[in-house]
Amino acid sequence: MSLFQFLFSRHKCLIYTAFGSQEYFRVAYKLEAAGVSFRTKTFDNMRHFQSHFPREDNTQYDIYVTKEDEHKAQIAIHSN
């Protein structure tokens, strides 16, 4: 999320930080199933390393929701 998007977006409440795509998709599916709108900011923590070998997925995903959906999102994320 750029500064412009952050300033004008309703999704300003950082609800969860996931590391790796598997964890991100697990949380994203739970939020979608609960009907919670969210936005994601992504950081690739290993971008500067070039390697021919498979590497661990350490991409950081910051997930933002609206203040009104914060409680609903917490319940959705932490449910089984």
PyMOL commands that set and color helices and strands:
alter all, ss='L'
color gray80, all
select helices_A, chain A and resi 3-8+21-33+67-77
alter helices_A, ss='H'
color red, helices_A
select strands_A, chain A and resi 13-19+38-43+60-65
alter strands_A, ss='S'
color yellow, strands_A
deselect
rebuild
show_as cartoon
